[in-house]
Amino acid sequence: MWNVSPCLSGCLLLLLLLAGCPDEGQSATDSGVEGGCPDVVPWPVDTRLDAPVAASKDRGPDQPPGPDLVGPGCVLPVQKTLALSGGVASTTGEIPRTPTNNLVTLPATSCATARGAGSGCADLGTPGPDLGTGAAPWSKGSDHFYRVTLSGGTAYDVYLHPEGGHDTVGYNALVYVFADCSCPWASCLGKKDEGQSGQGEVVSFTPATSGTYYIGVDSLYKASHPGSYGKYTLTVMERNKPGNDTCAAARPLALATGSTSIRVHGHSGEASDTASLDASGCTGHATAGPDVFYSLAMTRGKTYTIGLDGVGFDESLYLFTSCGDVAGTCGEGMGADRLVFGPEKLVFSPDKDGTYIIGVDGKGKKDSGAFALKIDVHATPPNDACATRETLSWKEAKATATGDSSKATDRLSFVADTGCAGTRATGPELFYAVTLGAGKTYRIKVTPGAGYDPAIYLFGSCAAVDTSCLGSADAMPAGGTEELRITPKAQGTYVLAVDSGNGASGDAAGTFAVEIVELSPPKNSACAGAVPLSWCGKKVAVHGDTTRAAAAVDLPATGCTGGDTEGGDLFYTVSLTANKRYAVTVQPSAGYNAALYVLAGCDKGACVAGADSGSAGAAETVTFEAKKDGAHIIGVDSRYATGAGLGAGTFVLTVEEK
């Protein structure tokens, strides 16, 4: 006969479902938990429990398959029973966008004290504005439950890795482990919700006794919030010293038949540090943490995108070919350690077939923990290397191409910020060859797909990118079109690289369109073609537009304007009288940062006066006394290259005799 008094406050839901607590005085040691239901913290009743529970409870052997009840006294439907093989069990799932069931909605103060030996379930603290205040529930999303049999006294890690979310917010998942399905809040052995959207969570615990345990996959966000749903991988692992703790014992990986991806979960917490790279190595940082290793046969002509997502430690990722010479065989583009406590990504295309070793490491001595290793394999784009660049063809003064750098590798890497035109190149890139004429002006535009932040470079030699660089553009944010204007001094074939300065970040690769157009610059884009100005009394004014102008004159920063003049320029000539004072003013349009200078002739060293102190849209003025009678040259220019967005525009030029 049931003794209901102990459950009136702690198991109200179970009474409603005629599934009760153990009799008074009966032990719950079979669950690995001391005691039974609590008499302080009630389980909030969710009316949506009724339908799914009744449907599952009444399902007979001839009914369609579906979630099954855990057993007598348990009201939680289970997605799947996990069975460990070799100390590991893994499964995938997806919390749907449409809210389904929120069977457990625990108060924020629940699981505050762990039962048994484990990491405990510390209070998550005060929820944010989206969740209410005070003791609002911390598990408000639709939930999934799993069952697994574990051994007492063995350390385990339960690792939940969201595969990414929907809309603009990734799935922000939480995971918790409990021992008694009828009272999950009282039998909690651990919970975690420390990561951001899309980041993994891990619960480390040691059950006191052997038996059946349960895992909840949930979210801090309420159901239907973009952060409350998405795909995930759930892995349960025995936390022993890993068998792949040394390079010689690297765990072999292989693609399944017909598959193009590999997913592996591991833990480096019990590993030792057997491969230490210094700061001059392929990752750019020292790797002093515990490490584990995997081996993979790679094929020339394929690109391997390797992602490492560690939980709670600063991870490092690298490739090499010889266990006896890790540092010497981990070459350029074979290491990744660009983010602090963030996922690392390495894109690699081997020059020859062979077996490569993947090292999962940590930056500091204590940087270790659970991680997910993801490897995607795809065909390498033919123009992934400068030597195999794609040749563009001209048609009606235009050359076009499309590409996708997400399948490319990083072969063009400038050191720090001293590369082509002072801009970094740290992302994957694709290469294009184009023939340009001497003295002609070309506009190069790269329009990216959503979320991609490209950088573009034009150079003359694959063997000497830095020294043969004609210019670059990397001024716009992700999704913005980069534009570069070039006037080559010599006819020849030049190489365009579509790259990114953002390294391993999410906007460092994507789809794009290239357009190169030959421009017909105004006649006065060259100093020799300066347009004569005619006085009207003591004043002369003219309208101009440098949008199609070539960058014919590039005065150094030490010149008369006080800055570089890399933009397109237009020239005018005006007759002045010796010993008279003149004021020359250029008023640029909004968004155009103009520079102004007066020359005694077309020689760069013939500067009379110059100004470049204002911002975009601000007027520049020079006032000076003419030293001689005759023609003087006025140049309207910019310190910014035309493609930088500030280096070209319309203007009004005025000359006044004072």
C-alpha positions in Angstrom: 0.0 0.0 0.0 1.3 3.5 -0.9 2.3 5.9 1.8 1.5 9.2 0.1 2.4 11.7 2.8 6.2 12.0 1.9 5.3 12.9 -1.7 2.6 15.5 -1.2 5.2 18.3 -1.4 7.9 16.6 -3.5 6.1 14.3 -6.0 2.6 15.8 -6.7 2.9 14.9 -10.3 3.6 11.3 -9.6 0.4 11.0 -7.5 -1.6 12.4 -10.4 -0.1 9.7 -12.6 -0.5 6.9 -9.9 3.2 6.5 -9.9 4.7 7.1 -6.5 7.8 7.3 -4.4 9.3 4.4 -2.5 7.5 3.3 0.7 8.5 5.3 3.8 11.7 3.9 5.1 12.5 2.1 1.8 16.0 2.9 0.5 16.6 4.2 -3.0 20.2 2.8 -3.2 19.3 0.9 -6.4 19.4 4.3 -8.1 22.7 5.3 -6.7 21.1 8.1 -4.7 20.8 8.4 -1.0 17.2 9.0 0.2 14.1 9.4 -1.9 12.0 12.4 -3.0 12.7 15.7 -1.3 10.2 17.3 1.0 11.2 20.9 0.2 11.5 21.4 -3.6 8.4 20.5 -5.5 8.4 19.4 -9.2 6.4 22.0 -11.1 3.5 20.4 -12.8 3.3 20.9 -16.6 -0.2 20.2 -18.0 1.4 19.1 -21.3 2.6 16.0 -19.5 -0.8 14.3 -19.6 -1.2 13.6 -23.3 2.4 12.3 -24.1 2.6 10.2 -21.0 -0.8 8.6 -21.5 0.0 7.8 -25.1 3.3 6.2 -24.2 2.0 4.4 -21.2 -0.9 2.8 -23.1 1.2 1.8 -26.1 1.0 -1.9 -26.6 3.4 -4.3 -28.4 1.4 -3.8 -31.7 1.6 0.0 -31.6 3.9 2.0 -33.8 7.4 2.5 -32.3 8.0 5.7 -30.3 9.5 7.0 -27.1 9.2 4.4 -24.3 8.6 5.0 -20.6 11.6 4.3 -18.4 9.7 2.0 -16.0 7.3 1.9 -13.1 7.1 5.2 -11.3 8.8 7.2 -14.1 7.0 9.6 -16.3 9.7 10.6 -18.8 9.7 9.2 -22.4 13.2 8.2 -23.5 14.5 8.9 -27.0 17.0 6.0 -26.9 18.9 3.7 -24.6 22.6 4.2 -25.0 25.0 1.2 -24.7 28.7 1.8 -24.1 31.1 0.0 -26.4 34.8 0.3 -25.7 33.9 2.9 -23.0 32.0 5.2 -25.4 28.4 5.6 -26.5 27.2 8.3 -28.9 24.0 9.4 -30.6 22.6 12.3 -32.5 19.3 14.1 -32.1 17.4 17.3 -32.9 15.2 19.5 -30.8 12.6 20.7 -33.3 11.8 24.3 -33.9 8.1 23.8 -33.1 7.8 23.3 -29.4 7.0 19.7 -28.5 7.3 18.7 -24.9 8.8 20.5 -21.9 8.5 17.6 -19.5 11.0 18.9 -16.9 11.0 22.6 -16.0 13.2 22.8 -12.9 13.6 25.8 -10.6 16.9 27.6 -10.8 17.6 26.4 -7.3 17.2 22.8 -8.1 20.2 20.4 -8.3 22.0 22.8 -6.0 23.3 19.9 -4.0 24.5 16.8 -5.8 23.8 13.3 -4.5 26.6 10.8 -4.8 30.1 11.6 -6.0 30.3 14.0 -8.9 30.8 17.6 -10.0 27.4 18.7 -8.6 24.8 20.9 -10.0 25.7 24.4 -9.0 23.0 27.0 -9.3 23.1 28.7 -12.7 22.5 32.1 -11.0 19.9 34.7 -11.9 18.5 34.2 -15.4 18.7 37.0 -17.9 16.0 39.3 -19.1 14.6 36.8 -21.5 14.1 34.3 -18.7 12.5 36.4 -16.0 14.0 37.0 -12.6 14.5 35.4 -9.3 14.0 31.6 -9.1 12.7 31.3 -12.7 13.1 27.8 -14.3 16.5 27.2 -15.8 15.4 24.3 -18.1 12.6 25.9 -20.2 13.1 24.4 -23.6 11.8 21.3 -25.2 13.7 18.3 -23.9 15.0 14.9 -24.8 15.9 12.1 -22.4 18.3 9.2 -22.7 19.0 6.1 -20.5 22.4 4.5 -20.0 23.8 1.8 -17.7 27.0 2.9 -15.9 29.4 1.3 -13.5 29.8 2.5 -9.9 33.1 4.1 -9.1 34.0 4.8 -12.8 34.5 8.4 -13.9 32.4 9.5 -16.9 32.0 12.5 -19.1 28.7 13.3 -20.7 29.4 15.6 -23.7 26.7 17.5 -25.5 27.8 19.3 -28.7 25.2 21.4 -30.6 25.8 21.2 -34.3 24.7 24.7 -34.9 21.3 26.4 -34.7 18.7 27.9 -36.9 18.0 31.5 -37.9 20.6 33.9 -36.6 21.0 32.3 -33.1 22.6 28.9 -32.6 21.3 26.2 -30.3 22.3 27.0 -26.7 22.0 23.6 -25.1 22.3 22.4 -21.5 22.8 18.9 -20.3 22.1 17.3 -16.9 22.5 13.8 -15.5 20.2 12.2 -12.8 19.7 8.8 -11.2 16.0 8.6 -10.3 13.6 9.2 -13.2 10.7 9.9 -10.8 12.6 12.7 -9.0 15.2 14.1 -11.4 15.8 17.3 -9.3 16.7 15.3 -6.2 19.0 12.8 -7.9 20.9 15.2 -10.1 24.6 14.2 -10.4 25.7 17.2 -12.6 24.5 19.8 -15.0 26.3 22.3 -17.3 25.2 25.4 -19.2 28.4 27.5 -19.4 29.0 27.7 -23.2 27.5 30.1 -25.7 25.2 29.2 -28.6 26.6 26.3 -30.6 29.3 25.5 -28.0 29.6 22.2 -26.2 28.8 21.3 -22.6 30.3 18.5 -20.5 29.2 17.0 -17.2 32.0 15.0 -15.4 30.8 12.7 -12.6 31.4 9.4 -10.9 28.3 7.4 -10.0 28.4 5.8 -6.5 26.8 2.5 -7.6 26.2 0.6 -10.8 22.8 1.0 -12.3 20.7 2.9 -14.7 21.1 6.7 -15.1 19.4 9.3 -17.2 20.5 12.2 -19.3 18.4 15.3 -20.1 19.1 17.5 -23.1 17.4 20.9 -22.7 17.9 24.6 -23.0 17.9 27.6 -20.7 15.7 29.4 -23.3 12.0 28.8 -23.5 10.7 26.7 -26.3 10.4 28.5 -29.7 13.3 30.9 -28.8 16.0 30.5 -31.6 18.5 29.4 -29.0 16.2 26.6 -27.7 16.4 24.2 -30.6 18.8 22.6 -33.1 20.8 19.5 -33.9 23.2 17.9 -31.4 25.5 15.0 -30.7 25.4 13.4 -27.3 28.4 11.2 -26.2 29.0 9.3 -22.9 32.7 8.4 -22.3 34.6 6.6 -19.6 37.2 9.0 -18.5 40.3 6.8 -18.5 43.8 7.5 -19.8 43.2 7.6 -23.5 44.8 4.9 -25.6 45.9 7.5 -28.2 48.0 9.4 -25.6 51.2 9.0 -27.7 51.8 9.6 -31.4 52.8 6.0 -31.9 49.4 5.0 -30.6 47.5 7.5 -32.7 43.9 6.3 -33.3 43.3 5.6 -37.0 40.4 7.4 -38.6 38.7 6.6 -41.9 35.8 7.8 -44.0 32.8 5.4 -44.0 31.8 4.2 -47.5 30.0 7.0 -49.3 30.7 9.5 -46.5 32.5 12.8 -46.7 32.8 13.5 -43.0 34.2 12.1 -39.7 33.0 13.0 -36.2 35.0 12.0 -33.2 34.5 12.9 -29.5 37.4 12.5 -27.1 38.9 13.7 -23.8 42.5 14.8 -23.1 42.1 15.2 -19.3 43.9 12.0 -18.3 46.5 12.4 -21.1 50.1 13.5 -20.7 52.1 16.1 -22.7 54.2 14.1 -25.2 54.4 16.7 -28.0 55.3 20.2 -27.1 55.6 22.8 -29.8 57.2 26.2 -29.1 55.9 29.6 -30.2 57.9 29.4 -33.4 56.1 26.2 -34.5 53.2 25.8 -36.9 50.5 26.9 -34.5 52.2 30.2 -33.6 52.0 29.4 -29.9 53.6 27.0 -27.4 51.6 23.8 -26.7 52.2 22.8 -23.2 49.0 20.9 -22.5 48.1 17.2 -22.5 47.7 15.8 -26.1 46.0 13.0 -27.9 46.6 11.9 -31.5 44.7 10.6 -34.5 45.9 9.4 -37.9 44.2 9.8 -41.3 45.2 8.8 -44.8 44.9 11.9 -47.0 44.7 12.2 -50.8 46.2 14.8 -53.0 43.5 16.8 -54.7 41.3 16.7 -51.7 40.7 19.4 -49.1 40.3 18.5 -45.4 38.5 20.9 -43.2 39.4 20.0 -39.6 37.5 21.6 -36.7 38.3 21.2 -33.0 35.8 22.4 -30.4 37.0 21.9 -26.8 35.0 22.4 -23.7 36.5 24.7 -21.1 40.1 24.8 -22.3 42.2 26.7 -24.8 42.8 24.1 -27.5 45.5 23.8 -30.2 45.2 21.8 -33.4 48.0 20.7 -35.8 49.0 18.2 -38.5 52.4 16.5 -39.0 53.8 13.4 -40.7 56.6 12.1 -38.4 56.3 11.1 -34.8 60.0 11.6 -34.5 59.9 15.2 -35.8 56.6 16.8 -34.9 57.8 20.4 -35.2 59.8 19.8 -38.4 57.0 18.1 -40.2 54.2 20.5 -39.1 54.7 23.0 -41.9 53.0 26.3 -42.9 49.3 26.1 -42.9 49.3 22.9 -40.8 48.6 24.4 -37.4 45.7 26.4 -35.8 45.7 28.2 -32.5 44.2 31.6 -33.3 41.3 31.9 -30.9 41.3 32.0 -27.1 39.0 29.4 -25.6 37.3 29.1 -29.0 36.9 26.5 -31.7 39.9 26.1 -34.0 39.7 25.3 -37.7 42.4 24.0 -40.1 41.9 23.7 -43.8 44.5 21.6 -45.5 45.1 20.2 -49.0 48.1 17.8 -49.1 50.6 18.0 -51.9 50.9 14.2 -52.0 49.1 11.1 -50.7 50.1 10.0 -47.3 49.2 9.4 -43.7 49.0 12.5 -41.5 48.8 12.7 -37.7 46.3 15.1 -36.1 47.4 16.5 -32.8 44.8 17.7 -30.3 46.6 19.7 -27.7 46.3 22.6 -25.2 48.1 25.9 -24.9 48.7 25.8 -21.2 49.7 22.9 -18.9 46.2 22.6 -17.6 44.4 23.1 -20.9 42.7 19.8 -21.4 39.1 18.3 -21.4 36.4 17.0 -23.6 36.3 17.9 -27.3 34.7 17.3 -30.6 36.9 16.7 -33.7 35.1 17.2 -37.1 36.7 16.4 -40.4 35.0 17.3 -43.7 36.5 16.1 -47.0 35.8 17.7 -50.4 37.5 18.2 -53.8 40.1 21.0 -53.8 39.2 23.9 -56.2 41.6 23.9 -59.2 42.7 27.5 -58.5 43.5 26.8 -54.8 47.2 27.5 -55.6 48.8 30.4 -57.3 50.6 28.1 -59.7 47.2 26.7 -60.8 45.3 30.0 -61.0 42.2 30.4 -63.1 42.8 32.6 -66.2 40.1 35.2 -66.8 39.0 36.2 -70.3 38.1 39.7 -71.4 34.7 40.2 -73.1 33.6 43.8 -73.9 36.1 45.4 -71.6 35.1 43.2 -68.7 36.3 40.0 -67.0 34.2 38.0 -64.5 34.4 34.9 -62.3 32.7 33.3 -59.3 34.2 31.2 -56.6 33.8 29.6 -53.1 36.8 29.9 -50.8 35.2 27.7 -48.1 36.7 24.7 -49.9 40.1 26.4 -50.4 43.2 26.4 -48.2 45.4 29.1 -46.8 48.5 29.2 -49.1 49.1 32.9 -49.1 49.9 34.2 -45.6 51.5 37.5 -44.9 53.4 38.0 -41.7 51.7 40.3 -39.1 50.4 43.4 -40.9 53.4 44.0 -43.2 52.1 42.2 -46.2 50.7 43.4 -49.5 49.8 47.0 -49.0 50.0 46.5 -45.2 47.0 44.1 -45.0 47.0 40.6 -43.5 46.2 37.5 -45.5 45.2 34.7 -43.1 42.2 33.1 -44.6 41.7 30.5 -47.4 42.1 32.0 -50.9 41.5 31.4 -54.6 43.7 32.8 -57.4 42.9 34.3 -60.8 45.2 35.4 -63.6 44.3 38.5 -65.8 46.2 40.4 -68.5 46.3 44.1 -68.0 47.6 46.9 -70.3 50.2 49.5 -69.4 48.8 52.9 -68.3 45.2 51.7 -68.4 43.0 51.9 -65.3 41.1 48.9 -64.0 38.4 48.6 -61.4 38.5 45.3 -59.5 35.3 44.5 -57.5 34.7 41.4 -55.3 31.2 41.0 -54.1 30.9 38.4 -51.3 27.9 36.3 -50.3 26.3 37.0 -46.9 28.6 36.6 -44.0 31.9 36.5 -45.9 34.5 39.2 -45.3 37.0 39.1 -48.2 40.3 40.8 -48.9 41.7 41.2 -52.4 45.4 41.5 -53.6 46.9 42.0 -57.0 50.5 41.1 -57.6 52.9 40.2 -60.4 54.8 37.1 -59.2 53.8 34.0 -57.3 57.3 33.7 -56.1 57.5 37.3 -54.7 54.0 38.4 -53.7 55.1 41.1 -51.3 57.6 42.8 -53.6 55.4 42.5 -56.7 52.2 43.7 -55.0 50.3 46.4 -56.9 47.7 47.0 -54.2 45.0 45.5 -52.0 41.6 46.3 -50.6 40.2 45.1 -47.2 38.1 48.1 -46.0 34.5 46.7 -45.8 32.9 44.6 -43.1 31.4 41.1 -43.8 29.1 41.1 -46.7 30.5 44.4 -48.1 32.0 44.7 -51.6 35.8 45.3 -51.8 37.0 47.5 -54.7 40.5 48.2 -56.0 41.6 50.5 -58.8 44.9 49.7 -60.5 46.9 51.5 -63.3 49.8 49.1 -64.1 53.0 50.7 -65.4 53.7 47.7 -67.6 51.6 45.4 -69.7 51.5 41.8 -68.4 49.7 39.0 -66.6 48.9 39.7 -63.0 47.4 37.5 -60.2 44.4 38.4 -58.2 44.0 36.6 -54.8 40.6 36.6 -53.1 41.5 36.1 -49.4 40.4 37.2 -46.0 42.2 38.9 -43.1 40.1 37.1 -40.5 41.9 33.8 -40.1 39.9 31.1 -38.4 36.8 33.2 -37.8 33.4 32.3 -39.3 33.5 35.1 -41.9 36.9 34.2 -43.4 35.5 32.1 -46.3 32.5 32.0 -48.6 31.1 32.6 -52.0 31.9 35.6 -54.1 31.8 37.2 -57.6 34.7 38.9 -59.3 34.3 41.7 -61.8 37.2 43.5 -63.5 36.4 46.4 -65.7 38.7 48.6 -67.9 37.9 52.2 -67.2 38.4 55.1 -69.6 39.8 57.8 -67.2 39.2 61.5 -68.0 41.9 63.2 -70.0 43.0 65.2 -67.0 43.6 62.1 -64.9 47.2 62.6 -66.1 49.2 65.7 -65.2 50.1 66.2 -68.9 46.4 66.4 -69.7 45.5 69.1 -67.1 42.4 71.1 -68.0 43.0 74.9 -68.3 40.9 77.1 -66.1 39.8 80.6 -67.2 39.5 83.5 -64.7 36.2 85.3 -64.3 37.3 88.4 -62.5 39.3 87.3 -59.5 37.7 83.9 -59.2 37.4 80.6 -61.1 35.4 77.4 -60.2 34.9 74.0 -61.7 33.1 70.8 -60.9 34.9 67.4 -61.1 34.5 63.7 -60.4 37.5 61.4 -59.6 35.4 58.2 -59.7 36.9 57.1 -63.0 40.3 58.8 -62.5 43.6 56.9 -62.4 46.1 57.2 -59.6 48.7 58.9 -61.7 50.5 60.8 -58.9 51.3 59.3 -55.6 53.1 61.8 -53.4 54.8 60.4 -50.3 53.6 61.0 -46.8 56.5 63.5 -46.4 55.1 65.5 -49.3 53.3 68.8 -49.2 49.9 67.4 -48.2 51.2 65.7 -45.1 49.9 62.3 -46.2 50.0 59.7 -49.0 48.0 60.4 -52.2 46.9 56.9 -53.4 43.5 57.9 -54.8 42.5 58.8 -58.3 43.6 62.3 -59.3 42.4 65.1 -61.6 44.6 68.0 -62.7 43.9 71.6 -63.7 46.2 74.4 -64.9 45.7 78.0 -64.0 47.8 81.1 -64.8 49.0 83.0 -61.7 50.9 86.3 -61.2 54.1 86.5 -59.1 53.9 88.0 -55.6 50.1 87.8 -55.5 48.3 85.7 -52.9 45.8 83.0 -53.9 43.4 80.6 -52.0 42.6 77.3 -53.6 39.7 75.3 -52.1 38.2 71.8 -52.9 34.8 71.0 -51.4 34.3 67.2 -51.7 31.0 65.4 -51.6 29.9 63.4 -48.5 32.0 60.2 -48.2 34.9 61.6 -50.3 38.1 62.4 -48.4 39.9 64.7 -50.7 43.5 66.0 -50.8 44.6 69.1 -52.5 48.0 70.3 -53.8 49.5 73.0 -56.1 52.5 72.1 -58.3 54.8 74.4 -60.2 55.0 71.6 -62.8 54.3 68.0 -63.3 57.4 67.0 -61.4 56.5 65.4 -58.0 59.2 67.6 -56.4 57.5 70.8 -57.7 55.0 71.1 -54.8 54.1 74.7 -53.9 51.4 74.0 -51.3 49.1 71.2 -50.2 46.4 70.3 -47.7 44.9 67.0 -46.3 43.7 67.7 -42.8 40.0 67.2 -43.0 37.7 64.1 -42.9 35.3 62.8 -45.5 33.2 65.6 -46.9 35.3 68.3 -45.3 36.8 71.1 -47.5 40.6 71.5 -48.0 42.1 74.9 -48.6 45.7 76.1 -49.3 46.6 79.8 -49.3 50.0 80.8 -50.8 51.9 83.5 -52.7 52.9 82.8 -56.2 56.7 82.9 -56.7 56.6 83.3 -60.5 54.3 84.3 -63.3 52.7 81.6 -65.5 50.9 78.2 -65.3 50.5 76.3 -62.1 49.1 72.8 -61.7 46.3 72.0 -59.2 45.8 68.4 -58.2 42.6 67.0 -56.6 43.6 63.6 -55.0 43.0 61.5 -51.8 45.2 59.7 -49.3 42.9 56.7 -49.7 43.0 54.3 -52.6 39.9 54.6 -54.8 38.6 51.2 -53.7 38.7 52.0 -50.0 35.3 53.8 -50.2 36.8 57.3 -49.3 39.2 57.8 -52.1 36.9 59.0 -54.9 33.9 61.2 -55.5 32.6 64.5 -56.9 33.9 67.9 -55.9 33.9 71.7 -56.5 37.3 73.3 -57.0 37.6 77.1 -56.5 40.6 79.4 -57.0 40.5 83.0 -55.7 42.9 85.9 -55.9 43.3 87.5 -52.4 
